[in-house]
Amino acid sequence: MTASIADARATLQRVFGYSSFRPGQSAAVISILRGSDTVVILPTGGGKSLCYQVPAVMFPGLTIVISPLISLMRDQVRALREKGVAAAFVNSAISASESSEVIARAQANELKMLYVAPERFVSSDLAERLRPRVSALAIDEAHCISHWGHDFRPSYRRLTDVRRSLGWPPTIALTATATPDVRTDIAAQLSLDNPTLIVTGFDRTNLTYASVSAKNDAVKTPLIMSAVQSSSGSSIVYAATKNSVERIAAGLKSAGVRAGAYHAGLDAERRRTVQDAFMAGRVRTIVATNAFGMGIDKPDVRMVVHHSMPGNLEAYYQEAGRAGRDGKQSRVLLLHAYADRFTHEFFIANANPPRSVVEAVYAALQRHSTNGLFRGELRDLPLPKTVRISPRQLEGAIRILSNAGAVSIDDPSAAVVRLRLLATFERVSSVLADSPIEIGLMRAMWKCVGRKMSDGADIDLNGLPPGLNGPSLCAPLLDALQSRQLIHYARVRGGIRITNPRRPLSAYPIGWDALERRRKGELTKLDTMQRYAQTKHCRRAFFLRYFGETPRSRRCTSCDNCR
């Protein structure tokens, strides 16, 4: 596409209401408009989303955005719609029929932007179906694709296949936190073609960093209270567990602070209410796990406090960077105790179980699956008494098996439905006399399960004949049949599907040595985080050196060690 920086600025002003780009944004926009693969490293608050949203408005077709967080999708799509941009999302938060409607709109060229969870993309034919309409692909939080990144997600490693299925569209990969090694790995894992690299720098000069040793809550609570009450604007307090979140929020409320709690244990509506209240200023301080914050554009956060030490410097930099997004002076406080290290060592060990555990889990799945599918709760998987394994280790083993292609996690919203016939077939034929597609679907399902359909049976929609198969096609038809009271159906809970139940685990490409290197790498990152917490030298310089930059001076005059 031929476009100038003037065209991009005009779009920025007309659609998004900004008169100029921030550092790095214009270079990223022009690069992707010219069809170049692009890797963008902008700090938290640097405006990464505009790097793909502006081109998306200018492109003739669809821009697909891969994003790992449902809340981020919802917020960005809502904001885009308010600006008149046709945008939608597909993820597990919407029904199969809603997904089908969104995909149909995308295929009809009625959307400019479509946000998709990576898991949804790699487990269906969605890429092939959207290929004719796609102008560009944006991959947010791109560090998730790297084994050396701080938030590795196996589903991201399959995005090269998605790019291939989409016809290798111009791709922009974005993150706020990537060391030089991770940047190189992002480009390699995505098979980017000689990508343009845009790095604006990691120095947030308006942030003041401090770290305090605090061995328990008796010490931490008054420090948090003082920090929040002395803040001139909004505050975010990060805690590691939902119990800590609730306890800290309750303490702040009892002291007269307008505080809210946000964590994964709350239902989606409650989380949305708390987030909206914080964004509107009705809640002054939000206490949250790290589930909160990605994509949140609140400019007046003046204080970010960490109740305990995160597991790596990338995560800490990203969370701390939610302070001062408007460029005004803001403070960042880390509270740490030596016990924090033991907690993270426990998490690392569970996420990286030994080979013997992974092999035992695979063998148990082979023994206790039906037609290659284990549909029970994972915690109920029968394992030999000689195998001692925690629930987190079990999850880690499944993650390793999934990444190797040995198993897949069935999407509960996708292919299998539990269906019961509510009417005689004579009545079905009468009601659907003028609906050949619906009656064809009914006959195909009856052929699969026969009379079991009258009592209720599980039906794999992907196993139906061509032209009638697949959840995206069947969902609206099933909804119509249910509305006519001919059937009742519900999505079946997902399970663990073995790719080939007879295939030994040794036949899969599991890089045991690479997994061990990753475990050691996570421990090295933990060492680095601990050194930052305890250092007596300039904290700003510590950050910059870690991310591959050279500090302009040895002392910044604004962190607690340099003042």
C-alpha positions in Angstrom: 0.0 0.0 0.0 1.4 3.4 -1.0 0.9 5.8 1.9 2.8 8.8 3.3 3.4 9.9 6.9 1.0 12.8 6.1 -1.7 10.3 5.3 -1.1 8.5 8.5 -1.1 11.7 10.6 -4.4 12.7 8.9 -5.9 9.3 10.0 -4.4 9.7 13.5 -6.1 13.1 13.8 -9.4 12.3 12.1 -10.1 8.9 13.8 -8.1 8.9 17.0 -8.0 12.6 17.9 -4.2 13.0 18.2 -2.3 15.7 16.4 1.1 13.9 16.4 2.6 10.5 16.9 4.7 9.5 19.9 8.3 8.4 19.5 8.5 5.2 17.5 4.9 5.1 16.4 5.3 6.9 13.0 8.2 4.6 12.0 6.1 1.5 12.9 3.0 2.7 11.1 4.9 3.5 7.9 6.8 0.2 8.0 3.7 -1.9 8.2 1.9 0.3 5.6 4.7 -0.4 3.2 4.3 -4.1 3.7 7.3 -4.8 5.8 7.4 -7.2 8.7 8.0 -5.1 11.9 9.1 -5.7 15.5 8.2 -2.9 17.8 9.6 -2.5 21.4 7.8 0.4 23.1 7.7 0.9 26.9 4.4 0.5 28.8 2.4 3.6 28.0 4.2 4.2 24.8 1.2 3.7 22.6 1.8 0.3 21.0 -1.9 -0.2 19.9 -1.9 2.8 17.6 1.0 1.2 15.7 -1.4 -1.3 14.2 -4.7 0.5 14.7 -3.8 3.4 12.4 -2.7 1.2 9.5 -5.8 -1.0 10.1 -8.0 1.9 9.3 -6.0 2.7 6.2 -5.8 -0.8 4.8 -8.5 -1.9 2.4 -9.1 -5.2 4.1 -9.0 -6.8 7.6 -6.3 -6.5 10.2 -6.2 -9.5 12.6 -4.9 -8.8 16.1 -3.6 -11.7 18.2 -4.1 -10.8 21.9 -3.8 -13.0 25.0 -6.2 -11.2 27.2 -10.0 -11.2 26.9 -10.3 -8.0 29.0 -7.9 -6.2 26.7 -9.8 -7.3 23.6 -13.1 -6.1 25.0 -11.7 -2.7 26.1 -9.9 -2.0 22.8 -12.9 -3.1 20.7 -15.2 -0.9 22.7 -12.9 2.1 22.3 -12.5 1.5 18.5 -16.3 1.3 18.0 -16.7 4.5 19.9 -14.4 6.1 17.3 -16.4 4.6 14.4 -14.0 1.8 13.6 -15.7 -1.5 12.7 -14.0 -3.9 15.2 -15.0 -7.2 16.9 -13.4 -10.1 18.8 -13.6 -13.8 18.9 -12.7 -15.6 22.2 -14.2 -17.9 24.8 -16.3 -15.2 26.3 -18.8 -15.3 23.5 -21.1 -18.1 22.3 -20.5 -20.2 19.3 -23.4 -18.5 17.4 -21.9 -15.0 18.3 -18.5 -16.2 17.0 -20.1 -17.4 13.8 -21.8 -14.1 13.3 -18.5 -12.2 13.8 -16.6 -14.4 11.4 -19.3 -14.0 8.8 -19.0 -10.2 9.1 -15.2 -10.5 8.7 -15.7 -12.7 5.6 -18.1 -10.2 4.2 -15.5 -7.4 4.6 -17.7 -5.6 7.2 -14.8 -5.4 9.8 -11.6 -3.4 9.8 -10.2 -5.2 12.9 -10.7 -8.6 14.4 -9.1 -9.5 17.8 -8.6 -13.2 18.3 -7.2 -15.2 21.2 -4.2 -17.3 20.0 -5.7 -20.5 21.2 -8.8 -19.9 19.1 -6.7 -19.3 16.0 -4.5 -22.4 16.1 -7.3 -24.9 16.8 -9.6 -24.2 13.8 -9.7 -23.4 10.1 -10.3 -19.7 10.9 -7.1 -18.6 9.2 -8.0 -20.3 5.9 -11.5 -18.8 6.0 -10.3 -15.3 6.6 -7.3 -15.4 4.2 -8.9 -13.6 1.2 -9.8 -10.5 3.4 -6.6 -10.1 5.4 -4.4 -7.0 4.9 -2.2 -7.4 7.9 -1.5 -9.3 11.1 -0.7 -7.8 14.5 0.7 -9.8 17.3 0.4 -8.1 20.7 2.6 -9.2 23.7 4.9 -10.9 21.2 7.4 -11.9 23.9 4.9 -14.7 24.6 6.4 -16.6 21.6 9.9 -16.8 23.0 11.1 -19.5 25.3 13.4 -16.8 26.8 10.5 -14.3 27.3 9.0 -13.9 30.7 5.5 -15.1 29.8 6.0 -18.0 27.3 2.7 -19.4 25.8 2.8 -22.5 23.7 -0.1 -21.3 21.5 2.0 -18.4 20.3 4.6 -20.9 19.0 2.1 -22.0 16.4 1.5 -18.5 15.0 4.0 -19.2 12.1 1.5 -21.7 10.9 -1.3 -19.1 11.2 0.8 -16.7 9.1 1.3 -19.3 6.5 -2.4 -20.1 6.4 -3.2 -16.4 6.0 -0.8 -16.1 3.1 2.1 -14.5 4.9 0.5 -11.0 5.4 2.7 -8.1 6.6 3.1 -8.7 10.3 3.8 -6.4 13.2 4.9 -7.9 16.5 4.8 -5.7 19.6 5.9 -5.9 23.2 7.0 -3.6 26.0 9.6 -6.0 27.4 12.2 -7.7 25.3 15.9 -8.2 25.9 18.1 -8.4 22.7 17.9 -12.2 22.8 14.1 -12.2 23.0 13.8 -9.7 20.1 15.9 -12.0 17.9 13.8 -15.0 19.0 10.5 -13.2 18.2 11.6 -12.6 14.6 12.9 -16.2 14.2 9.9 -17.9 15.7 7.5 -15.9 13.6 9.6 -16.4 10.4 9.5 -12.7 9.9 11.2 -11.5 6.6 14.1 -9.2 7.4 11.9 -7.2 9.8 12.2 -3.6 10.6 13.2 -3.3 14.3 11.9 -0.2 16.2 13.2 0.3 19.8 12.5 3.6 21.4 14.3 3.0 24.7 13.4 1.8 28.1 14.2 4.9 30.2 11.0 6.2 31.8 12.5 9.4 33.1 9.4 10.5 34.9 9.3 7.4 37.2 11.1 7.3 40.6 12.0 3.8 41.7 12.4 2.6 45.3 12.8 -0.8 46.9 12.3 -1.6 50.6 13.0 -4.8 52.5 9.8 -5.8 54.4 9.8 -9.2 55.9 6.0 -9.6 56.7 2.6 -7.9 56.4 3.1 -6.2 59.8 5.9 -4.1 58.0 4.3 -4.0 54.6 0.8 -2.8 55.5 1.8 0.6 56.9 4.2 1.2 54.0 1.4 0.5 51.5 -1.0 2.7 53.4 1.5 5.6 53.5 2.4 5.2 49.8 -1.2 5.2 48.7 -2.4 8.0 50.9 0.6 10.3 49.9 -0.1 9.7 46.2 -1.5 12.8 44.4 -3.5 10.6 41.9 -4.6 7.0 41.4 -2.6 4.0 42.7 -2.2 0.4 41.8 -1.1 -2.2 44.4 0.0 -5.5 43.0 -0.2 -8.7 45.2 0.7 -12.3 44.3 -2.5 -14.0 45.6 -6.2 -13.2 45.6 -6.2 -13.6 49.4 -3.6 -10.9 49.7 -5.5 -8.7 47.3 -8.7 -9.0 49.4 -6.9 -8.4 52.7 -5.0 -5.3 51.4 -8.1 -3.8 49.8 -10.1 -4.3 53.0 -7.4 -2.6 55.0 -7.3 0.4 52.7 -11.1 0.7 52.8 -11.1 0.6 56.6 -8.6 3.5 56.5 -10.9 5.6 54.3 -9.3 4.9 51.0 -11.6 4.3 48.0 -10.2 1.0 47.1 -11.3 -2.0 45.0 -10.1 -5.6 44.6 -9.4 -7.2 41.2 -8.4 -10.9 40.7 -9.3 -14.0 38.8 -11.5 -15.3 41.6 -14.1 -12.6 40.9 -16.7 -13.1 38.2 -16.2 -11.2 34.9 -19.0 -8.7 35.7 -17.5 -7.9 39.1 -14.0 -7.4 37.6 -15.5 -5.1 34.9 -17.4 -3.1 37.5 -14.2 -2.6 39.5 -12.1 -1.7 36.5 -14.7 0.8 35.2 -14.9 2.4 38.6 -11.1 2.8 38.7 -11.0 4.2 35.2 -13.7 6.7 36.0 -12.0 7.8 39.3 -14.7 6.4 41.6 -12.2 4.0 43.0 -8.9 5.7 43.8 -6.7 2.6 44.4 -7.1 -0.8 42.8 -5.5 -3.8 44.5 -4.9 -6.5 42.0 -3.0 -9.6 40.9 -1.0 -9.3 37.7 -4.2 -10.2 35.8 -4.9 -6.4 35.9 -3.4 -3.7 33.7 -2.6 -5.0 30.3 -4.0 -2.6 27.8 -5.3 -0.3 30.5 -4.8 3.3 29.4 -5.2 5.4 32.6 -2.8 8.3 32.5 -3.0 9.6 36.0 -1.6 6.6 38.0 0.9 8.3 40.3 1.9 5.3 42.4 2.5 1.6 41.7 3.3 -0.6 44.7 4.3 -4.3 44.7 3.4 -6.1 47.8 6.0 -8.8 47.0 8.8 -9.4 44.5 7.8 -10.5 41.0 9.6 -13.5 39.4 11.5 -11.5 36.8 12.5 -8.0 35.8 10.5 -8.0 32.6 7.2 -8.5 34.5 8.2 -5.9 37.1 9.1 -3.3 34.5 5.9 -3.8 32.7 3.7 -3.5 35.8 5.7 -0.6 37.2 5.4 1.2 33.9 1.6 1.6 34.4 2.5 4.6 36.5 2.9 8.0 34.9 1.6 7.2 31.4 0.9 11.0 31.0 4.6 11.8 31.4 4.1 13.4 34.8 6.3 12.5 37.8 5.1 9.3 39.5 6.5 6.8 42.0 7.2 3.0 42.0 7.7 1.1 45.2 8.8 -2.6 45.5 8.4 -4.3 48.9 10.4 -7.5 49.1 11.4 -10.3 51.5 13.8 -13.1 51.1 10.8 -15.6 51.4 9.6 -14.2 48.0 12.4 -16.1 46.3 11.2 -19.5 47.8 7.7 -18.8 46.5 8.9 -18.3 42.9 11.3 -21.3 43.1 8.2 -23.3 44.0 6.3 -21.9 41.0 9.3 -22.6 38.6 9.6 -26.2 39.8 5.9 -26.9 39.3 5.9 -25.3 35.8 8.9 -27.4 34.8 8.2 -30.9 36.1 10.8 -33.6 35.5 10.8 -35.9 32.6 9.5 -38.9 34.7 6.4 -36.9 35.7 5.6 -35.9 32.1 6.0 -39.5 30.9 3.7 -40.7 33.7 1.0 -38.2 32.9 1.1 -39.2 29.2 0.8 -42.9 30.0 -2.2 -42.2 32.3 -3.9 -40.2 29.6 -3.4 -43.1 27.2 -4.9 -45.6 29.7 -7.9 -43.5 30.8 -9.0 -41.8 27.6 -12.0 -42.8 25.4 -11.3 -42.6 21.7 -8.3 -40.5 22.5 -10.2 -38.0 24.7 -9.9 -37.7 28.5 -13.0 -35.7 29.5 -12.7 -35.7 33.3 -11.2 -33.1 35.5 -7.5 -33.0 35.2 -7.1 -33.4 38.9 -9.0 -36.7 38.7 -6.5 -38.3 36.3 -5.5 -41.6 37.8 -1.8 -41.7 38.3 0.4 -44.5 39.8 0.8 -44.3 43.6 4.5 -44.0 43.1 4.1 -40.7 41.2 3.8 -37.8 43.6 2.6 -34.7 41.7 1.0 -31.4 42.6 -1.9 -29.9 40.6 0.5 -27.2 39.3 3.0 -29.9 38.2 0.2 -31.7 36.4 -0.7 -28.5 34.6 3.0 -28.0 33.7 3.2 -31.6 32.3 0.1 -31.0 30.1 1.6 -27.7 28.9 4.8 -29.6 27.8 2.8 -32.3 26.1 0.6 -29.7 24.3 3.6 -27.8 23.1 5.1 -31.0 21.6 1.9 -31.8 19.8 1.3 -35.0 21.8 -2.0 -33.7 23.2 -4.4 -30.8 22.7 -6.8 -29.0 25.0 -10.2 -29.3 23.6 -12.0 -25.9 23.4 -15.3 -26.4 25.3 -17.0 -24.0 23.0 -15.9 -25.7 19.8 -16.8 -29.1 18.4 -18.6 -31.4 20.9 -22.3 -30.8 21.9 -24.6 -32.8 24.1 -27.9 -33.0 22.3 -31.3 -34.4 23.1 -34.2 -34.8 20.6 -37.5 -33.2 22.0 -39.8 -34.2 19.2 -40.7 -37.1 17.0 -38.9 -37.3 13.7 -42.3 -37.0 12.0 -42.8 -33.6 13.7 -39.3 -32.6 12.9 -39.9 -33.3 9.2 -43.1 -31.4 9.2 -41.7 -28.3 11.0 -38.6 -28.2 8.8 -40.3 -29.0 5.5 -39.1 -25.7 4.1 -35.7 -25.8 5.7 -33.5 -28.3 3.8 -30.3 -27.4 5.5 -31.7 -27.8 9.1 -33.3 -31.1 8.2 -30.1 -32.3 6.6 -28.2 -31.5 9.8 -30.8 -33.4 11.9 -30.5 -36.5 9.6 -26.7 -36.3 9.7 -26.7 -36.2 13.5 -29.2 -39.0 13.7 -27.0 -41.1 11.5 -24.1 -40.5 13.9 -25.8 -41.5 17.1 -29.1 -43.1 16.2 -31.8 -43.5 18.9 -29.4 -42.3 21.6 -30.4 -38.9 20.4 -33.8 -39.3 22.1 -32.1 -39.7 25.5 -29.2 -37.3 24.9 -25.9 -38.0 23.2 -22.6 -36.3 22.6 -22.0 -35.4 19.0 -18.7 -34.2 17.4 -19.7 -31.5 15.0 -16.4 -31.9 13.1 -17.4 -35.5 12.3 -20.5 -34.6 10.3 -20.5 -34.8 6.5 -18.9 -32.0 4.5 -21.1 -29.0 4.1 -22.7 -29.6 7.5 -19.7 -30.0 9.7 -17.8 -27.7 12.1 -19.0 -25.6 15.0 -19.1 -22.3 13.2 -21.5 -23.6 10.6 -23.6 -25.7 12.9 -24.0 -23.3 15.8 -26.6 -21.0 14.2 -28.5 -24.0 12.9 -28.6 -25.6 16.3 -29.7 -22.4 17.9 -32.6 -22.2 15.3 -33.6 -25.9 16.1 -33.5 -25.2 19.8 -35.7 -22.1 19.4 -38.3 -24.2 17.7 -38.2 -26.6 20.6 -37.1 -29.5 18.4 -33.9 -30.2 20.3 -32.0 -29.1 23.4 -28.3 -28.8 23.2 -25.4 -27.6 25.3 -21.7 -27.3 24.7 -19.7 -30.1 26.4 -16.9 -29.4 28.8 -13.5 -29.6 27.1 -11.0 -32.2 27.8 -7.5 -33.4 26.9 -7.3 -35.0 23.5 -4.3 -37.3 22.6 -3.1 -36.7 19.1 -2.4 -40.4 18.5 -3.3 -42.7 21.5 -1.0 -45.5 20.2 2.0 -43.3 19.5 4.7 -43.5 22.2 5.8 -40.2 23.8 9.4 -40.8 22.5 8.0 -40.2 19.0 7.3 -36.6 19.7 9.9 -33.8 19.5 10.1 -32.9 23.2 13.4 -31.0 23.7 14.2 -32.2 27.2 17.5 -30.4 27.2 15.8 -27.2 26.1 13.2 -27.5 28.8 16.0 -27.8 31.4 17.7 -24.7 29.9 14.4 -22.9 30.2 14.0 -23.9 33.9 17.6 -22.7 34.6 16.8 -19.5 32.6 13.8 -18.7 34.8 16.0 -19.2 37.9 18.6 -16.8 36.4 15.8 -14.2 35.8 14.8 -14.7 39.4 18.4 -14.0 40.5 18.4 -10.8 38.4 15.1 -9.7 40.0 16.5 -10.3 43.5 19.7 -8.4 42.6 17.6 -5.4 41.5 15.6 -5.5 44.7 18.7 -5.6 46.8 21.1 -3.4 44.8 22.7 -0.3 46.3 23.4 1.1 42.9 21.3 3.1 40.5 18.0 1.3 39.8 17.4 3.1 36.5 20.8 2.1 35.2 20.1 -1.5 36.3 17.0 -1.6 34.1 18.7 -0.1 31.1 21.6 -2.4 31.2 19.3 -5.4 31.4 17.4 -4.4 28.3 20.6 -3.7 26.3 20.9 0.0 26.7 23.9 2.1 28.0 22.9 4.5 30.8 23.9 8.1 30.3 25.3 8.3 33.7 26.0 6.1 36.7 23.6 8.0 38.9 20.0 9.1 37.9 19.4 11.4 40.9 15.8 10.1 41.2 15.8 6.5 42.5 16.2 5.8 46.2 19.8 4.8 45.8 20.8 8.0 43.9 19.0 10.7 45.8 
